[in-house]
Amino acid sequence: MNRSSKYFPLEYIVECKPGRQPFFEVIAAFNADCVANHYANECRVANPGNEYRVLTRRGRKFQQTYTA
């Protein structure tokens, strides 16, 4: 994700990969890791067929830090 993204100022991004879809989509962004992880867990419980992950900004790039 590059610096022109509207999510760049936020440190943690939650992404979702629905059922058979081959890619992840951004669904939320937060400034606190515990909030992002909790949100991903709540989404997973509500939609067990989907895959969720949390990305953390590391400099100019985002790196996966949590999988729900």
C-alpha positions in Angstrom: 0.0 0.0 0.0 1.5 3.3 -1.0 1.5 6.7 0.7 -1.4 8.0 -1.4 -3.8 5.5 0.2 -6.4 7.0 2.5 -5.5 4.4 5.1 -1.8 5.3 5.2 -2.0 7.6 8.3 -3.6 4.7 10.3 -1.2 2.2 11.7 -3.3 -1.0 11.6 -5.5 -2.2 8.7 -8.0 -5.1 8.8 -8.6 -7.0 5.6 -11.2 -9.6 4.6 -11.1 -12.4 2.1 -14.6 -13.7 1.5 -15.1 -17.4 0.7 -13.8 -18.2 -2.8 -12.4 -14.7 -3.6 -8.7 -14.9 -4.4 -7.7 -11.6 -2.8 -8.1 -9.6 0.4 -10.1 -6.3 0.7 -9.6 -3.5 3.2 -12.6 -3.3 5.5 -11.3 -1.1 8.4 -8.3 0.8 9.8 -7.4 1.7 13.3 -4.6 3.3 15.4 -4.6 0.6 18.1 -3.5 -3.0 17.6 -5.8 -4.4 20.2 -8.8 -2.7 18.6 -7.8 -4.0 15.1 -7.2 -7.6 16.4 -10.5 -7.6 18.4 -12.4 -6.3 15.3 -10.9 -9.0 13.1 -11.9 -11.7 15.7 -15.5 -10.3 15.9 -15.8 -10.4 12.1 -14.5 -14.0 12.0 -17.0 -15.1 14.6 -19.9 -13.4 12.7 -18.7 -14.7 9.3 -16.9 -18.0 9.8 -16.5 -18.7 6.1 -14.3 -15.6 5.6 -10.6 -15.1 6.3 -9.4 -11.9 8.2 -5.9 -10.5 8.7 -4.4 -7.4 10.4 -1.6 -5.5 8.7 0.8 -3.1 10.5 2.5 -0.1 8.9 6.3 -0.6 8.9 7.8 2.5 7.5 6.3 3.0 4.0 4.9 -0.6 3.7 2.4 -2.7 5.5 3.3 -6.1 7.0 0.9 -8.9 8.2 0.9 -9.2 12.0 -2.2 -11.1 12.9 -4.6 -13.6 11.3 -8.1 -14.3 12.6 
